[in-house]
Amino acid sequence: GSLSVCSAMDGSVGSTTNDVLVGLDAATEEEYSSLSKLLQQFIDISTIDKAWTFKPNSGSQAMFSISQPNFLANKKRRSILSSHISKESDGSISFQWAPFPIEITGASVMVPSPSGSKLLVVRNSESESPTQFEIWGPSQVEKEIPVPQSTHGSVYSDGWFEGISWSSDETHIAYVAEEPAPCKPTFSGLGYKKGSSTDKDCGSWKGQGDWEEDWGETYAGKRQPALFVININSGEARAVEGIEKSLSVGQVVWTPSAKGLHQYLVFVGWPSHTRKLGIKYCYNRPCSLYAVRAPFHEPEGNAPLLSNTTEAVSLLNLTQSISSAFFPRFSPDGKFLVFFSAKSSVDSGAHSATDSLHRMEWPTDGKPTPAQIVDVVPVVMSADNGCFPGLYCSSILPKPWLSDGRTMIIPSYWHSTQAILSVEVLSGKVSRISPSNSSFSWNVLTLDGDNIIAVCSSPVDVPQIKYGNLDREVSSSAGWSWLDVPSPISRCSEKVRSLLSSLQFNIMEIPVRDVSENLTKGGSKPFEAIVVSSKSKKHDVCDPLIVLLHGGPHSVSLTSFSKSIAFLSSIGYSLLIVNYRGSLGFGEEALQSLPGKVGSQDVNDVLTAIDHAIDMGLADPSKITVLGGSHGGFLTTHLIGQAPDKFVAAAVRNPVCNLALMVGTSDIPDWCYVETFGSVGKSSFTEAPTVEHLSLFHNKSPILHLSKVKTPILFLLGAKDLRVPVSNGLQYARALKEKGVDVKVIVFPNDVHGIESPQSDFESFLNIGVWFKKYCK
């Protein structure tokens, strides 16, 4: 078939005939071919990314942004599907869907205006061309504003620095974009050319100029997110003045407007004085909320006062007393500002930890002043069984408020699931409003008045849209009823549907083995694993088991649907997905029990979970494989070294194999210190590790146990990974090859840490499936 091209060119010794893929015998190639057809059917299922609601006169309109991979272009294909929501008199809800989704091409981000009458579409330029801002009305583009590279580079649209905010009168938009690149020296055949010219001159070339730090993994080349405001009527874009260069900005929102007064912006600022450490997935970077005056907006009727102009543009830090503040949201009445904080992450050095929620009064005259910060939801150290384990919130709606103006609806991790919470921000009362008996994972897409459009899924159930109705008579979380919304979005093939219907999942509690004296209460509580298995067991014969390990280590595997993981469970494997202690969603004490003990406590938790599964008859000890990425790859390579007889095969994606190598090459060297040394790691971090440090890094690393490894292992590596550079996996793979272990390495030349581009993700999981089948015969 089409697989033969690459092998015929290769003529390698391993292949008997020229038309077999290198290293595959005919039977394996058959497997490769049939698994790839099935994986394609899983990966083709659409994903719902975002939703918006709009209110015409009867019922409301909803717009869903959906994506599916476009393999040939190796990009996500994004489209919009609209639906009309009508509420019947008997209380039922019906969604009338548009016949087809409409593909959106070239748009980086779309943001409806507050009234819903306009839509901003931003198109970031590929090369030197300007960034395009388009303002759409109900039937056409009403305004198109090109902003040249000399004003700013591309607009940030990835959810971390991203902030796009319409002013309340819909005449101005504040946003975050890359500040213009500094001029580079120009050279020609005659040497340096004075006076930099922008025009393309064939007789000269551009030098590089000074190297500048960027924000690391997924931000290659993005150095300085800065704040801009565009005036829609005049088409002019201006940089916001008064923000010092050492601040990178994000998440901007307009302050509530006060008549006859200057307008202000509130944004998150991340200071960076010497080194920008990687920020993706890292909440341990200190940040504050700042207020600054918006350009363009002059108070009506009077000329700007000259006496206090300097004072007026000065920047105000609103949250000096707290080490982290992000996701700012004003209450609908403008009386207070609420924000999240990752102070437990910043203060401990753990890259992610339990969040807290805070509020401050906002002055009615609209002039920002630092106010007292009130704790709304504090960090939960350790929760009793079934109780709220703390806030773990990785995203929040632009408008998370119910109509009472004080209740926020937010998604948060709750052990191995994601739940929807309501938080009353004056009293601090937290309620879990997604069904408490559901082990599915729930996420909020958008609010429709006082109703919630949500999505829920499980490892064996494709995402389903739910409509949450609040019964005002019942004040508790029991007052929420959840209606199923039939939708065309997550349709899957007949084959996929029947495979999924033969599977089941449950969440298993695993008691900690060998509880030591020095463990906290939360650190000695049971942890969890998600088990996915076939509903029909054939005569006491267990399917082979894949142990799946998340990275981080402070992240969590949720019970939400994953196309690639559902594929693995559909080709004849049971899954044991372990949320070892240190995972998010279980309280702060459990999370903080891990730093300083990586390579031992986490490894033992995984071995405990495997033994637990064997004891319960869920696994055959002779057919266990293990798969993990990043810190999950660190655990995988530790496990095959520390328990060399336990696993028949292993696979890793961008694994941490040698901390002593990683500390000098990663965008987050401080992570190596915190996870290796524990609480003292934050203060002992240095860019110049001592011999003693390097020795301890080596002793905590999988490479220490290399001589014992005999498990066949597949490496999937992204060549552009800045987090765990490709050298880490390659060094370990070469060392294993040197001692004769069965090793296969696939390097994806254009992928970063996540290996998420459609083609690479596809090839990764296809190879994992085939690799495990080979050794589980």
C-alpha positions in Angstrom: 0.0 0.0 0.0 1.0 3.6 0.4 3.3 2.7 3.2 5.9 1.2 0.9 7.3 4.4 -0.4 9.6 5.3 2.5 10.9 1.7 2.9 11.8 1.2 -0.7 14.0 4.3 -0.5 15.6 2.9 2.6 16.7 -0.6 1.5 17.5 -1.4 5.1 18.7 -4.8 6.2 15.7 -5.3 8.5 13.2 -5.7 5.7 12.9 -8.9 3.8 11.1 -7.5 0.8 11.2 -3.9 -0.4 7.6 -3.1 0.0 7.3 -3.6 3.8 7.6 -0.6 6.1 11.0 -0.7 7.8 11.1 -2.9 10.8 7.6 -4.4 10.3 6.9 -7.9 9.2 3.9 -8.6 7.0 1.6 -9.4 9.9 2.6 -6.2 11.8 2.1 -4.2 8.7 -1.5 -5.6 8.4 -2.0 -4.6 12.0 -0.6 -1.1 11.3 -3.0 -0.7 8.4 -6.1 -1.8 10.2 -5.3 0.1 13.4 -4.7 3.3 11.3 -8.2 3.1 9.8 -9.8 2.8 13.2 -7.7 5.5 14.8 -8.7 7.8 11.9 -12.4 7.2 12.9 -11.7 8.2 16.5 -9.6 11.3 15.6 -12.2 12.5 13.2 -14.8 13.2 16.0 -15.3 16.9 16.3 -14.4 18.8 19.5 -16.4 21.7 21.0 -13.9 24.5 21.9 -16.1 27.4 22.8 -19.7 28.7 22.7 -21.5 32.0 22.8 -25.2 32.9 23.3 -27.0 35.9 21.8 -30.5 37.1 22.6 -32.9 37.9 19.8 -36.5 38.4 20.7 -37.7 34.8 21.1 -35.5 32.2 22.8 -31.8 32.7 22.1 -29.2 31.9 19.5 -26.1 29.9 20.3 -22.9 29.7 18.3 -20.5 26.8 18.8 -16.9 26.8 17.8 -15.9 23.3 16.8 -12.7 21.8 15.5 -11.4 18.6 14.0 -8.0 17.8 12.6 -7.2 18.5 9.0 -4.5 15.9 8.4 -3.3 17.0 5.0 -2.7 20.6 6.1 -1.5 19.3 9.5 -3.7 22.0 11.2 -6.9 22.1 13.2 -10.0 22.7 10.9 -12.2 25.2 12.8 -15.9 25.9 12.1 -18.9 27.5 13.6 -22.3 25.7 14.0 -25.3 27.8 15.1 -28.4 26.8 16.9 -31.7 28.4 17.9 -32.7 27.6 21.5 -36.4 27.7 22.2 -38.0 27.3 25.6 -41.4 25.6 25.5 -44.2 26.4 27.9 -43.8 23.0 29.6 -40.3 23.9 30.6 -38.6 21.7 27.9 -35.8 23.1 25.8 -35.2 22.5 22.1 -32.1 23.3 20.0 -32.7 23.8 16.3 -29.3 23.3 14.6 -28.2 24.9 11.4 -27.9 22.3 8.7 -24.1 22.6 8.3 -21.2 24.1 10.2 -19.3 26.9 8.3 -15.6 26.7 8.2 -13.6 29.6 9.6 -10.2 30.0 8.0 -7.4 32.4 8.9 -9.0 33.8 12.0 -6.9 33.7 15.2 -9.7 34.8 17.5 -13.3 35.9 17.5 -14.9 38.0 20.2 -18.5 39.2 20.2 -19.3 42.7 21.6 -21.1 43.0 24.9 -24.5 43.6 23.3 -23.9 40.8 20.8 -24.5 43.2 17.8 -20.9 43.1 16.6 -18.2 40.4 16.2 -14.5 41.1 16.2 -12.4 38.8 14.1 -8.6 39.1 14.3 -6.4 37.6 11.6 -2.8 37.5 12.5 -0.4 37.9 9.6 1.9 35.0 8.6 4.9 37.2 7.6 5.6 40.9 7.3 2.0 41.8 6.5 -0.3 43.7 8.9 -2.6 42.2 11.4 -6.2 42.5 10.3 -9.1 43.5 12.6 -12.5 43.0 11.2 -15.7 44.2 12.8 -18.7 42.2 11.5 -22.3 43.2 11.8 -25.3 40.9 11.3 -24.9 40.7 7.6 -21.5 41.9 6.5 -18.0 43.2 7.5 -18.6 46.8 8.7 -15.0 47.8 9.2 -11.6 46.3 8.3 -8.6 47.8 10.0 -5.1 46.7 9.1 -2.5 47.3 11.8 1.1 47.4 10.5 4.0 45.5 12.0 5.5 48.8 13.0 2.6 49.2 15.6 2.7 45.7 16.9 3.2 42.0 15.9 0.6 39.3 16.2 -2.2 39.4 18.7 -2.0 36.8 21.5 -4.9 34.4 21.3 -3.9 31.3 23.3 -5.7 31.9 26.6 -2.7 32.8 28.8 -1.6 36.3 27.8 -4.7 36.6 25.6 -7.0 39.4 26.6 -9.5 41.0 24.2 -12.0 43.3 25.8 -14.7 45.6 24.2 -15.4 48.9 25.9 -19.0 49.1 27.2 -20.0 51.6 24.5 -18.5 49.2 21.9 -16.3 52.0 20.3 -12.9 50.7 21.5 -11.2 47.3 22.0 -8.3 46.7 24.3 -6.0 43.7 23.5 -2.6 42.1 24.0 -0.1 41.9 21.1 3.6 41.3 20.6 5.4 44.7 20.8 7.1 45.7 17.6 10.4 43.9 17.0 13.5 46.0 17.5 15.3 47.2 14.4 18.0 44.8 13.2 21.3 45.9 11.6 21.4 45.8 7.8 24.6 44.8 5.9 25.5 44.9 2.3 28.5 44.0 0.2 30.1 47.2 1.5 29.5 46.4 5.2 27.1 47.9 7.7 24.4 50.2 6.3 23.5 53.2 8.5 19.8 54.0 8.8 17.6 50.9 8.7 15.4 50.6 5.7 12.2 48.6 5.7 12.0 48.0 2.0 13.3 44.7 0.6 16.6 45.5 -1.0 18.2 42.6 -2.8 21.7 43.9 -2.3 21.6 43.6 1.5 20.7 41.3 4.4 19.5 41.7 7.9 21.6 40.8 10.8 20.2 39.2 14.0 20.9 41.9 16.6 20.8 41.1 20.3 19.2 37.8 21.4 16.3 38.3 23.7 14.6 35.9 26.1 11.2 34.7 25.2 8.5 33.0 27.3 9.7 29.5 26.6 7.7 26.4 25.5 4.9 27.3 23.0 6.1 31.0 23.0 9.2 30.6 20.8 10.0 34.1 19.5 7.3 35.7 21.6 9.2 38.1 23.9 7.0 40.9 25.0 3.2 40.8 25.2 2.1 44.5 25.4 -1.2 46.4 25.7 -3.0 48.2 22.9 -6.3 49.9 22.3 -8.0 50.3 18.9 -10.5 53.0 18.2 -13.1 51.3 15.9 -14.4 54.6 14.4 -11.1 56.1 13.5 -9.3 52.8 12.9 -6.3 54.0 14.9 -4.4 51.6 17.2 -2.3 52.9 20.1 0.0 51.4 22.6 -1.1 52.0 26.2 1.3 54.3 27.9 2.9 54.1 31.3 3.6 50.3 31.5 7.3 49.6 32.1 9.2 47.4 29.7 9.9 44.8 32.4 6.2 43.8 32.5 4.6 41.3 30.2 0.9 41.9 30.1 -2.2 39.8 29.6 -5.9 39.2 30.3 -7.0 42.8 30.0 -10.5 44.0 30.9 -12.1 47.5 30.9 -13.1 48.9 34.2 -16.8 49.7 34.7 -17.4 53.0 33.0 -18.2 56.1 35.0 -19.8 59.1 33.3 -17.5 62.0 32.7 -14.4 60.2 33.9 -11.3 58.7 32.3 -11.6 55.0 31.3 -9.1 52.6 32.9 -8.0 49.1 32.0 -7.1 46.3 34.5 -4.6 43.7 33.3 -2.3 41.0 34.6 1.4 41.9 34.6 4.2 39.3 34.9 7.5 41.0 35.8 10.7 39.6 34.3 14.0 41.3 35.3 16.8 38.9 34.5 15.4 35.7 33.0 12.0 34.8 31.5 11.3 31.3 32.8 8.9 29.2 30.8 5.3 30.1 31.6 3.1 27.6 29.7 1.5 25.2 32.3 3.5 27.2 35.0 1.3 29.1 37.5 4.3 29.6 39.8 5.3 32.9 38.0 4.5 35.9 40.2 1.9 38.2 38.7 -0.2 41.2 39.9 -3.3 43.1 38.7 -2.5 46.6 37.5 -4.8 49.5 36.5 -3.7 52.0 33.8 -5.5 54.8 32.0 -6.8 53.9 28.6 -5.8 56.0 25.6 -8.4 57.9 23.5 -10.9 58.3 26.3 -11.1 61.9 27.4 -13.7 63.0 30.0 -16.5 64.7 28.2 -16.8 68.5 28.1 -13.5 69.6 29.8 -10.0 69.8 28.4 -7.6 67.4 30.0 -6.2 68.8 33.2 -2.6 69.6 32.6 -1.5 69.7 36.3 -2.0 66.0 37.0 -1.3 64.4 33.6 1.8 62.6 34.8 0.0 61.2 37.8 -3.0 60.2 35.6 -1.0 57.8 33.3 0.9 56.2 36.1 0.5 52.5 36.6 -1.2 51.2 39.7 -0.5 47.8 41.3 -3.8 46.7 42.8 -2.6 43.5 44.4 0.7 44.2 46.1 -0.1 42.1 49.2 -0.5 38.9 47.2 2.1 37.1 45.1 -0.2 36.0 42.3 -3.4 37.5 40.8 -5.0 36.6 37.4 -8.4 36.1 35.6 -9.8 39.5 36.7 -13.6 39.8 36.5 -15.8 42.8 37.4 -19.2 42.1 39.0 -22.1 43.1 36.7 -22.9 46.1 38.9 -19.3 47.2 38.8 -19.0 47.3 42.6 -16.3 44.8 43.0 -13.4 43.1 41.2 -12.8 39.3 41.7 -9.7 37.5 40.7 -8.0 34.1 41.1 -4.6 33.6 42.7 -2.0 30.8 42.4 -0.2 32.1 45.5 0.3 28.6 46.9 2.0 27.7 43.6 4.2 30.9 43.6 5.1 30.6 47.3 6.0 26.9 47.2 7.6 26.8 43.7 5.3 23.9 42.6 4.5 24.8 39.0 0.7 24.3 39.6 -1.2 24.0 42.9 -4.5 24.8 44.6 -6.0 28.1 43.6 -7.8 30.7 45.8 -10.4 33.3 44.9 -10.4 36.9 46.1 -12.4 40.1 45.7 -11.9 43.8 46.3 -14.3 46.7 46.4 -14.2 48.9 43.2 -14.6 52.7 43.8 -17.9 54.0 42.5 -16.2 57.1 41.1 -14.3 54.8 38.8 -10.8 56.0 39.8 -8.8 52.9 40.7 -7.3 52.8 44.2 -5.8 49.7 45.9 -8.4 48.3 48.2 -8.4 45.6 50.9 -8.2 42.1 49.4 -10.9 39.8 50.8 -10.5 36.0 50.6 -13.6 34.5 49.0 -12.5 30.8 48.6 -9.2 30.0 50.5 -6.8 27.3 49.6 -8.1 23.9 50.9 -5.3 22.0 52.6 -7.1 18.7 53.1 -10.8 17.9 52.7 -13.0 15.4 54.4 -14.5 12.6 52.2 -16.9 13.9 49.6 -16.2 17.6 50.6 -15.0 20.4 48.3 -11.2 19.7 47.7 -10.3 23.2 46.7 -10.3 25.3 43.5 -8.4 24.0 40.5 -9.5 26.3 37.7 -7.6 26.3 34.4 -10.1 28.6 32.5 -13.0 30.9 33.2 -15.8 32.4 31.1 -15.4 36.1 30.1 -18.8 36.6 31.8 -19.2 34.0 34.5 -22.1 35.7 36.4 -25.7 34.7 37.0 -28.3 37.5 37.0 -28.1 38.0 40.8 -24.7 39.6 40.1 -22.9 37.7 42.8 -22.9 34.1 41.8 -20.0 32.9 39.5 -20.2 29.6 37.6 -16.8 28.0 37.2 -15.3 24.7 36.1 -12.9 23.1 38.6 -11.1 19.8 39.1 -12.6 17.6 41.8 -10.4 14.5 42.3 -10.4 12.6 39.0 -13.3 14.5 37.5 -14.0 18.1 36.4 -17.1 19.6 38.1 -19.1 22.8 37.6 -19.2 25.0 40.7 -21.3 28.0 41.7 -19.5 30.4 44.0 -21.4 33.1 45.9 -18.6 35.8 46.0 -19.9 37.8 48.9 -20.4 34.8 51.3 -17.8 32.5 49.8 -20.3 29.6 49.6 -19.2 27.0 47.1 -21.7 24.5 45.6 -21.1 21.6 43.2 -23.9 22.1 40.7 -23.0 19.4 38.2 -24.6 16.1 39.4 -22.6 14.9 42.5 -23.4 11.3 41.7 -21.8 11.6 38.2 -18.3 10.4 37.6 -18.3 12.0 34.2 -16.4 15.2 33.7 -18.3 18.5 33.2 -17.3 21.8 31.6 -19.1 25.1 31.2 -19.3 26.3 27.6 -21.3 29.5 28.1 -24.2 30.9 30.1 -27.7 31.5 28.6 -29.1 34.0 31.0 -29.4 32.0 34.3 -29.0 28.7 32.5 -25.8 26.9 31.7 -24.8 25.3 28.4 -22.3 22.6 29.5 -20.6 19.6 28.0 -20.0 16.3 29.8 -18.1 13.2 28.8 -16.4 10.1 30.1 -13.5 7.9 28.9 -16.1 5.8 27.1 -18.8 8.4 26.3 -18.3 11.1 23.6 -19.0 14.7 24.7 -22.7 15.4 25.2 -24.2 18.9 25.4 -26.3 19.5 28.6 -28.6 22.4 29.5 -28.6 23.4 33.1 -31.8 24.9 34.6 -31.9 26.5 38.0 -35.1 26.1 40.0 -35.2 29.3 41.9 -37.4 27.7 44.6 -34.6 25.3 45.6 -31.5 27.2 46.9 -29.1 24.3 47.0 -27.2 22.6 44.2 -30.1 20.1 44.1 -31.9 23.0 42.4 -30.1 22.4 39.1 -31.6 20.1 36.6 -29.6 19.0 33.6 -31.3 18.3 30.3 -29.8 16.3 27.4 -29.3 18.3 24.3 -29.2 16.2 21.1 -26.5 17.6 18.9 -24.8 16.7 15.6 -21.4 17.8 16.9 -19.8 14.7 18.5 -21.3 12.1 16.1 -19.1 9.2 15.6 -19.0 6.2 13.2 -21.1 3.1 13.8 -17.9 1.2 14.4 -16.7 3.6 17.1 -20.1 3.7 18.7 -20.3 -0.1 19.1 -16.7 -0.3 20.4 -17.3 2.4 23.0 -20.6 0.8 24.1 -18.7 -2.4 25.0 -16.5 -0.6 27.5 -17.0 0.6 31.0 -15.1 2.8 33.4 -14.9 3.5 37.1 -12.8 5.5 39.6 -10.9 3.3 42.0 -9.6 4.5 45.4 -6.2 3.3 46.3 -4.9 3.4 49.9 -1.4 4.7 50.4 1.1 1.9 51.2 3.6 2.4 54.0 2.2 5.7 55.5 5.2 7.3 57.2 5.1 9.5 60.3 6.2 12.7 58.6 3.3 12.7 56.1 0.5 15.3 56.4 -3.1 14.2 56.9 -3.9 15.0 53.2 -0.7 13.3 52.0 -1.7 10.0 53.6 -5.2 9.9 52.2 -6.0 7.5 49.4 -5.3 8.5 45.8 -7.3 7.5 42.7 -7.0 5.7 39.4 -9.5 5.6 36.6 -10.1 2.1 35.3 -11.4 1.5 31.7 -12.2 -2.1 30.8 -14.4 -4.3 28.6 -17.9 -5.1 29.9 -17.5 -8.7 29.0 -14.7 -10.7 30.6 -13.8 -13.9 28.7 -13.4 -16.9 31.0 -11.3 -15.1 33.7 -8.9 -14.0 31.0 -7.8 -10.3 31.5 -7.1 -8.0 28.6 -3.6 -6.7 28.6 -3.3 -3.5 30.7 -1.9 -0.1 29.8 -0.8 1.9 32.8 -1.3 5.6 31.8 0.6 8.3 33.7 0.0 12.1 33.4 2.8 14.7 33.3 3.3 17.7 35.5 3.6 16.1 38.0 1.0 18.6 39.3 -1.7 18.0 36.7 -4.5 15.4 36.7 -6.0 12.8 34.4 -9.7 13.5 34.2 -12.6 11.2 33.3 -13.3 13.3 30.2 -13.3 11.8 26.7 -10.0 11.5 25.0 -10.0 10.3 21.4 -6.5 8.7 21.5 -7.1 7.1 24.9 -10.5 5.8 23.8 -8.8 4.3 20.7 -6.3 2.4 22.9 -9.1 1.0 25.1 -11.0 -0.1 21.9 -8.3 -2.2 20.5 -8.3 -4.7 23.4 -6.6 -3.1 26.4 -7.8 -2.3 29.9 -6.5 1.1 31.1 -5.3 2.0 34.6 -5.0 5.8 34.6 -3.2 6.8 37.9 -3.6 10.1 39.7 -0.7 9.6 42.0 -0.3 11.9 45.1 0.9 15.3 43.8 -2.0 15.5 41.3 -4.3 18.5 41.2 -7.8 18.2 42.6 -7.1 16.4 45.9 -6.2 19.3 48.2 -3.0 21.2 48.9 -1.4 18.8 51.4 -1.6 15.8 49.0 -0.2 17.9 46.2 2.8 19.2 48.3 3.6 15.7 49.6 5.4 15.0 46.3 8.1 17.7 45.7 11.4 16.4 47.0 10.2 12.8 46.6 9.9 12.4 42.8 11.3 9.1 41.5 10.3 7.4 44.8 6.8 8.4 46.2 5.2 8.8 42.8 6.8 5.6 41.5 5.6 3.7 44.6 2.1 5.1 44.2 2.0 3.7 40.6 3.3 0.3 41.7 0.7 0.2 44.6 -2.1 1.0 42.0 -0.9 -1.8 39.7 -0.8 -4.3 42.6 -4.2 -3.2 43.7 -5.6 -3.8 40.1 -4.0 -7.3 40.0 -5.5 -8.1 43.4 -8.9 -7.1 42.2 -8.6 -9.4 39.2 -8.4 -6.5 36.7 -5.0 -7.3 35.3 -2.9 -10.2 34.3 0.6 -9.6 35.8 2.3 -11.0 32.6 0.7 -8.5 30.3 1.3 -5.0 31.7 2.5 -2.1 29.6 3.1 1.5 30.7 2.7 4.8 28.8 3.5 8.4 29.9 4.6 11.8 28.7 6.8 14.5 30.3 6.8 13.7 34.0 4.7 10.7 33.1 7.7 9.7 30.9 10.0 10.2 33.9 7.7 7.8 35.9 7.6 5.3 33.0 11.4 5.2 32.6 11.8 5.0 36.4 9.3 2.1 36.6 11.0 0.0 34.0 14.3 0.5 35.8 13.0 0.1 39.4 10.6 -2.8 38.6 12.3 -4.3 35.5 10.2 -7.5 35.5 6.8 -5.9 35.8 6.3 -4.5 32.3 6.3 -6.2 28.9 6.5 -2.9 27.0 6.7 0.8 27.5 6.2 4.0 25.5 7.1 7.6 26.3 6.4 11.1 24.9 9.2 13.7 25.6 10.2 12.0 28.9 12.4 13.5 31.6 15.1 10.9 31.9 18.0 12.8 33.3 17.4 15.9 35.5 21.1 16.7 35.5 20.9 17.2 31.7 17.5 18.9 31.8 18.5 21.6 34.4 20.9 23.2 31.9 18.7 22.9 28.8 15.1 23.4 29.9 13.0 26.6 29.8 12.1 25.8 33.5 15.3 24.8 35.3 13.7 25.9 38.6 11.3 22.9 38.2 14.2 20.5 38.5 15.1 22.1 41.8 11.6 22.2 43.4 10.7 18.7 42.4 14.2 17.3 43.4 14.8 19.3 46.6 11.3 20.0 47.8 10.4 23.2 49.7 14.1 24.4 49.8 14.4 24.0 46.0 12.9 27.4 45.4 15.6 29.2 47.4 18.5 27.0 46.2 17.7 27.4 42.5 20.6 28.7 40.5 21.5 28.9 36.8 24.9 27.4 37.7 24.2 24.1 39.5 27.0 22.8 41.8 28.6 19.4 41.5 26.5 18.3 44.6 23.3 19.5 42.9 24.1 17.7 39.7 24.9 14.6 41.6 21.5 14.7 43.4 19.7 15.4 40.1 21.4 12.3 38.6 20.4 10.1 41.6 16.8 11.2 41.3 16.7 10.4 37.6 15.6 7.3 35.6 19.1 7.2 34.1 20.4 6.0 37.5 18.5 2.7 37.0 19.5 2.2 33.4 21.6 -0.9 33.8 18.5 -2.9 35.1 16.2 -2.0 32.2 15.1 -4.7 29.8 11.6 -3.6 28.8 11.2 -2.8 25.1 10.5 1.0 24.8 9.1 3.3 22.2 10.2 7.0 22.3 8.1 9.8 20.7 10.1 13.0 20.7 9.3 16.6 19.6 12.5 18.2 18.1 11.3 21.7 19.0 10.5 20.9 22.7 11.9 23.7 24.9 10.5 22.1 28.1 12.2 18.7 28.0 14.6 19.1 25.1 14.9 16.2 22.7 18.5 15.6 24.0 16.9 14.1 27.2 15.0 11.3 25.5 17.8 10.7 22.9 20.5 10.3 25.5 18.5 7.6 27.4 17.4 5.9 24.2 21.0 5.7 22.9 22.2 4.4 26.3 19.5 1.6 26.2 20.4 0.7 22.6 24.1 0.5 23.6 23.1 -2.3 26.1 20.9 -4.1 23.7 17.4 -3.2 24.8 14.7 -3.2 22.1 14.2 0.5 21.4 12.3 2.4 18.7 12.6 6.2 18.4 10.3 8.5 16.3 11.3 12.2 16.2 8.8 14.8 15.0 11.0 17.6 13.6 8.4 20.4 14.0 6.7 19.5 17.2 6.9 21.0 20.7 6.4 19.4 24.1 2.8 18.4 23.5 3.2 16.6 20.2 -0.2 17.9 19.3 -0.1 18.6 15.5 -2.7 16.3 13.9 -0.2 14.2 11.9 2.2 13.7 14.8 -0.5 12.9 17.3 -1.9 10.4 14.9 1.4 8.7 14.1 2.2 8.7 17.9 -0.9 6.8 19.0 -0.8 4.5 16.0 2.7 3.4 16.9 1.9 3.0 20.5 -1.0 0.7 19.6 1.2 -1.4 17.3 4.1 -1.4 19.7 2.0 -2.7 22.6 0.3 -5.3 20.4 3.7 -6.7 19.4 4.7 -7.4 23.0 1.3 -8.5 24.4 0.7 -11.4 22.1 
